[in-house]
Amino acid sequence: MGHADTSRPVWHGSWTLEQLHALTRGTLVEHLGIEFCSIGENFLRARLPVRTQTAQRLGFLHGGASLALVETVGSLSSQMCVAPEFVSLGLEINANHVRTVKQGRMVEATSSPIHLGRQTHIWSVRVEDEDGKLVCVARLTTAVQPRKSRV
């Protein structure tokens, strides 16, 4: 599968890290300690501390926490690509966990577009440890739909 055209910025409008933090305040993103760290022309990067709240019983990063991080950067990346009258909603996620990470360390996830269609987006997300070693590789598919007005 080829990658989306990234010769120009993929975002709809301009986005800041502060906007992303404001959008996710009070959600699972904040609860887990996910922090957005950079926005490029065609990528979004966030990090997650491996701590008691994000570890499994053996003291390693929980696979579910990895997926929450992947879903966060992938779905927000998708949302950043569409006009405000649309929403991007997660459809499918698949991931391979390839390395453990101990508590006290940090992981970082980077999203990049594979496909940016009118109705679906597909994002590749790599999660790496502080040494740049691959921890998890995932693919997220989102559905782009008209935003429904609130009653």
C-alpha positions as CSV (number, residue, x, y, z in Angstrom):
1,M,0.0,0.0,0.0
2,G,1.5,3.4,-1.0
3,H,1.7,6.4,1.2
4,A,-0.5,9.5,0.9
5,D,0.9,12.5,-0.9
6,T,3.0,14.3,1.7
7,S,4.7,16.7,-0.6
8,R,2.6,19.4,1.0
9,P,1.1,19.8,4.5
10,V,-1.7,17.3,5.1
11,W,-3.5,19.4,7.8
12,H,-6.7,21.4,7.3
13,G,-5.8,24.8,8.7
14,S,-3.0,25.3,11.3
15,W,-2.8,23.4,14.5
16,T,-0.8,24.0,17.7
17,L,0.2,21.6,20.5
18,E,-1.8,23.9,22.9
19,Q,-5.0,23.2,20.9
20,L,-4.5,19.5,21.0
21,H,-3.9,19.6,24.8
22,A,-7.1,21.7,25.2
23,L,-9.1,19.2,23.0
24,T,-8.0,16.3,25.2
25,R,-8.2,17.9,28.6
26,G,-10.2,15.8,31.1
27,T,-10.1,12.7,28.8
28,L,-8.3,9.4,28.9
29,V,-5.4,11.2,27.1
30,E,-4.8,13.4,30.1
31,H,-5.4,10.6,32.6
32,L,-2.8,8.4,31.0
33,G,-0.3,11.3,30.8
34,I,-0.1,11.5,27.0
35,E,1.7,14.6,25.9
36,F,1.8,16.0,22.4
37,C,5.3,17.0,21.6
38,S,5.5,17.9,17.9
39,I,3.5,18.6,14.7
40,G,5.2,18.4,11.4
41,E,3.8,18.9,7.9
42,N,2.7,15.3,7.7
43,F,3.1,13.8,11.2
44,L,2.0,14.2,14.8
45,R,4.1,13.0,17.7
46,A,3.1,12.3,21.3
47,R,4.8,10.6,24.3
48,L,3.6,8.5,27.1
49,P,5.3,7.8,30.4
50,V,5.5,4.1,31.4
51,R,4.3,4.3,35.0
52,T,2.0,2.4,37.3
53,Q,-1.1,3.6,35.5
54,T,0.2,2.5,32.1
55,A,2.0,-0.7,33.1
56,Q,0.8,-4.3,33.3
57,R,1.4,-6.6,36.3
58,L,5.0,-7.4,35.4
59,G,6.0,-3.7,35.3
60,F,6.1,-3.3,31.5
61,L,4.1,-1.0,29.3
62,H,0.6,-2.4,28.9
63,G,-0.4,-3.2,25.4
64,G,-3.7,-1.4,25.9
65,A,-1.8,1.8,26.9
66,S,0.2,1.5,23.7
67,L,-3.1,1.2,21.7
68,A,-4.5,4.2,23.5
69,L,-1.5,6.2,22.5
70,V,-1.8,4.9,18.9
71,E,-5.5,5.7,18.8
72,T,-4.8,9.2,20.2
73,V,-2.2,10.3,17.7
74,G,-3.9,8.5,14.7
75,S,-7.4,9.7,15.3
76,L,-6.3,13.3,16.1
77,S,-4.1,13.3,13.0
78,S,-7.1,12.3,11.0
79,Q,-9.3,15.0,12.6
80,M,-6.6,17.6,11.8
81,C,-6.9,16.7,8.1
82,V,-10.6,17.5,7.8
83,A,-12.7,20.6,7.8
84,P,-14.5,21.5,11.1
85,E,-17.9,20.3,9.8
86,F,-16.5,16.8,9.7
87,V,-15.4,14.3,12.4
88,S,-13.0,11.4,12.2
89,L,-13.9,8.3,14.1
90,G,-11.8,5.2,14.7
91,L,-13.0,2.2,12.6
92,E,-10.2,-0.4,13.0
93,I,-6.8,-0.7,14.7
94,N,-4.2,-3.4,14.4
95,A,-0.9,-3.5,16.1
96,N,2.2,-5.6,16.7
97,H,3.9,-5.3,20.0
98,V,7.6,-6.1,19.4
99,R,9.5,-4.9,22.6
100,T,8.8,-4.4,26.3
101,V,9.4,-1.1,28.0
102,K,10.0,-0.9,31.8
103,Q,8.3,1.5,34.2
104,G,10.2,4.8,34.5
105,R,10.9,5.0,30.8
106,M,9.1,7.0,28.1
107,V,7.6,5.9,24.7
108,E,6.9,8.1,21.7
109,A,4.3,7.6,19.0
110,T,4.5,9.1,15.5
111,S,1.6,9.0,13.0
112,S,2.0,9.4,9.3
113,P,-0.7,9.1,6.6
114,I,-1.0,6.1,4.3
115,H,-4.3,7.0,2.7
116,L,-6.3,10.3,3.0
117,G,-9.6,9.7,1.2
118,R,-12.9,11.6,1.4
119,Q,-14.5,8.9,3.6
120,T,-11.7,7.0,5.2
121,H,-8.1,7.7,6.3
122,I,-5.4,5.1,7.1
123,W,-2.6,6.0,9.4
124,S,0.7,4.3,10.2
125,V,1.8,4.8,13.8
126,R,5.2,3.8,15.2
127,V,5.8,3.6,18.9
128,E,9.5,3.8,19.9
129,D,11.3,3.8,23.2
130,E,13.8,6.5,24.3
131,D,16.6,4.8,22.4
132,G,14.5,4.9,19.1
133,K,13.9,1.1,19.2
134,L,10.6,-0.1,17.8
135,V,8.1,-1.0,20.6
136,C,4.8,-1.2,18.6
137,V,3.9,-0.7,15.0
138,A,0.2,-0.1,14.2
139,R,-2.3,0.9,11.5
140,L,-5.4,2.9,12.3
141,T,-8.4,3.3,9.9
142,T,-10.8,6.2,10.6
143,A,-14.2,7.1,9.1
144,V,-14.7,10.7,8.0
145,Q,-18.3,11.7,8.6
146,P,-20.3,15.0,8.7
147,R,-20.5,16.4,12.2
148,K,-24.0,16.1,13.6
149,S,-25.3,19.2,15.3
150,R,-26.0,18.9,19.0
151,V,-29.5,19.1,20.2
